[in-house]
Each structure stands twice: as C-alpha cells, then as structure tokens.
Amino acid sequence: MLGPPFRLLPFWVREPVFILVGSVFGVRIMYLAAHEQNWAAAGIGTVFLVFTAIRVHTVVRALRARRSPDQPAPAGGTVPPQAPAEPRP
C-alpha cells in the first residue's frame, strides 16, 4: 500500500526514511522479545536490523561515490591529504 508512493521519492529521501523506520521497528521488536523472552519475535527484530544495516551500507557507499566520482573512496573512511595548489602567475 505504501510501496508506490515511496518509490516516487528520491533516493536521498526514501533511504533515510527506511533506515529510521527499520531501526525503530527492529529495536522495539527486540526490546519486546527480550522482555517477553520470545525467540520468534527476536528473530523478526534481527531481520529488521540486518536489513536496516544493509540500507545504511548502501547509503554510505552512495555518499562516498558522490563525493569523489572519479576515484574509489578510501576503505578507512579518511580522506587522503591533498597536494597544495600551485599559485597561478
């Protein structure tokens, strides 16, 4: 029911909404599962959190690719030092 409207949203709006909803639902389901000691609910909450982690990974890769489209992003998350600009005559 909500799928088609979400598909119309741009990537930079849709993905944070999915991350927010997935993390809230996942944590809430895990909390209730721990409180009630229900293993099935814990499994569902884990699935929500795993898919949310995949979404976060996708957004981070897209941000890094957008930041420097000509070269791959460094693995450590640090930006290599830039050479000083040469003065123009």
FENZIZI-V816946 format. One record per pair of residues at least 24 apart in sequence whose ideal C-beta (glycine too) atoms are under 7 Angstrom apart, sorted by sequence separation. I is the first residue (numbers start at 0). J is the second residue. If there is no record, write none. Layout:
I_J ; I_J
This chain:
21_47 ; 25_51 ; 21_50 ; 22_51 ; 21_51 ; 18_51 ; 21_54 ; 18_54 ; 17_54 ; 18_55 ; 14_54 ; 14_57 ; 14_58
